[in-house]
């Protein structure tokens, strides 16, 4: 069982498990939502929020929503609605030590102002969307 919370502690969660591999997403929406840099997320199973009162949900597309703390604004997750699949922000976990960046997605949307180190796959928007459909 893994645990986590937002910056102010108003939104707390548990999940049965989470992948130790995580993505850095450079799409326009993720960069805007995270304040200009990539959004680092990992797939989590059986996510349960202690209370929904402080949890905001925003339908960012026809097929996904983003969750955030209404009090402090912490980006908590990206969720594929139909599959009920949570991509949790890596930084909201209480213990972030197991997570390793293994992929950058929407790399063709990344601005020139930053670059992430490491030898890992870097998928374009077209490659990312094609893999999401399969």
C-alpha positions as CSV (number, residue, x, y, z in Angstrom):
1,X,0.0,0.0,0.0
2,X,1.4,3.4,-1.0
3,X,0.3,6.7,0.4
4,X,0.5,10.4,-0.6
5,X,-0.9,13.8,-0.2
6,X,-1.0,17.3,-1.7
7,X,1.2,20.2,-0.4
8,X,-1.2,21.3,2.3
9,X,-2.4,17.8,3.3
10,X,-6.1,18.4,2.5
11,X,-6.1,15.7,-0.1
12,X,-4.6,12.3,1.0
13,X,-4.7,9.1,-0.9
14,X,-3.7,5.4,-0.8
15,X,-3.2,3.1,-3.7
16,X,-2.6,-0.6,-3.9
17,X,0.5,-0.3,-6.1
18,X,2.2,2.1,-8.6
19,X,4.6,1.5,-11.4
20,X,8.2,2.5,-10.4
21,X,8.6,3.7,-14.0
22,X,7.3,7.1,-14.8
23,X,6.7,9.4,-17.7
24,X,7.5,13.1,-18.3
25,X,4.8,14.6,-20.4
26,X,5.6,17.7,-22.4
27,X,2.2,18.2,-24.0
28,X,0.8,21.8,-23.9
29,X,-1.9,21.0,-21.3
30,X,0.6,19.2,-18.9
31,X,3.1,22.0,-19.2
32,X,0.5,24.7,-18.5
33,X,-1.0,22.7,-15.6
34,X,2.4,22.1,-14.0
35,X,3.5,25.7,-14.3
36,X,5.7,25.4,-17.4
37,X,7.7,22.1,-17.0
38,X,6.8,18.6,-17.7
39,X,4.3,16.6,-15.7
40,X,5.9,13.5,-14.1
41,X,3.3,10.7,-13.7
42,X,3.1,7.0,-13.0
43,X,0.3,4.5,-13.3
44,X,-1.4,3.7,-10.0
45,X,-3.9,0.9,-9.2
46,X,-6.9,1.1,-6.8
47,X,-6.5,4.7,-5.8
48,X,-8.6,5.8,-2.9
49,X,-9.0,9.4,-1.6
50,X,-9.5,9.9,2.1
51,X,-12.0,12.7,1.4
52,X,-13.3,14.1,-1.9
53,X,-14.2,17.5,-0.3
54,X,-10.9,19.2,-1.1
55,X,-10.3,17.3,-4.4
56,X,-11.2,19.2,-7.6
57,X,-11.7,17.4,-10.9
58,X,-11.4,19.1,-14.3
59,X,-12.5,17.5,-17.5
60,X,-9.5,18.4,-19.7
61,X,-10.7,16.4,-22.7
62,X,-13.6,14.1,-23.7
63,X,-11.6,11.1,-22.4
64,X,-9.6,12.4,-19.4
65,X,-9.8,14.5,-16.3
66,X,-7.2,16.1,-14.0
67,X,-7.4,16.1,-10.3
68,X,-6.0,18.8,-8.0
69,X,-6.3,20.1,-4.4
70,X,-8.8,22.9,-4.2
71,X,-6.9,24.5,-1.3
72,X,-3.3,24.5,-2.4
73,X,-3.6,23.7,-6.1
74,X,-1.3,20.7,-6.2
75,X,-1.7,18.7,-9.4
76,X,-2.6,15.2,-8.1
77,X,-3.5,13.1,-11.1
78,X,-4.4,12.6,-14.7
79,X,-7.2,10.0,-15.1
80,X,-8.4,8.2,-18.2
81,X,-12.1,8.2,-17.5
82,X,-13.4,5.2,-19.4
83,X,-10.7,2.9,-18.1
84,X,-10.7,4.6,-14.6
85,X,-6.9,4.5,-14.9
86,X,-5.0,7.0,-12.7
87,X,-1.7,8.5,-13.7
88,X,-0.6,10.0,-10.3
89,X,1.9,12.9,-10.1
90,X,5.1,11.3,-8.8
91,X,5.7,14.2,-6.4
92,X,2.6,13.6,-4.4
93,X,3.7,10.2,-3.1
94,X,5.1,10.2,0.5
95,X,8.1,8.1,-0.7
96,X,9.3,9.1,-4.2
97,X,12.6,7.1,-3.9
98,X,11.5,4.1,-6.0
99,X,10.5,6.1,-9.0
100,X,12.7,6.3,-12.1
101,X,12.1,8.3,-15.3
102,X,11.8,5.9,-18.2
103,X,10.1,7.8,-20.9
104,X,9.4,11.3,-22.2
105,X,6.2,11.8,-24.2
106,X,5.1,14.6,-26.5
107,X,8.8,15.4,-26.9
108,X,8.1,17.5,-30.0
109,X,6.0,19.8,-27.8
110,X,8.9,20.4,-25.3
111,X,10.2,24.0,-25.4
112,X,13.9,24.7,-25.8
113,X,14.3,26.1,-22.3
114,X,14.9,22.8,-20.5
115,X,16.1,19.3,-21.2
116,X,16.0,16.1,-19.1
117,X,19.1,13.9,-18.8
118,X,19.3,10.2,-19.4
119,X,19.1,7.6,-22.1
120,X,15.4,6.7,-22.3
121,X,12.8,6.7,-25.1
122,X,11.5,10.1,-26.2
123,X,8.2,9.8,-28.1
124,X,6.6,12.4,-30.3
125,X,2.9,13.3,-30.1
126,X,2.1,11.0,-33.0
127,X,4.1,8.1,-31.4
128,X,2.5,8.7,-28.0
129,X,-1.1,8.8,-29.4
130,X,-0.5,5.7,-31.5
131,X,0.7,3.8,-28.4
132,X,-2.2,5.0,-26.3
133,X,-4.7,3.6,-28.9
134,X,-3.1,0.1,-29.0
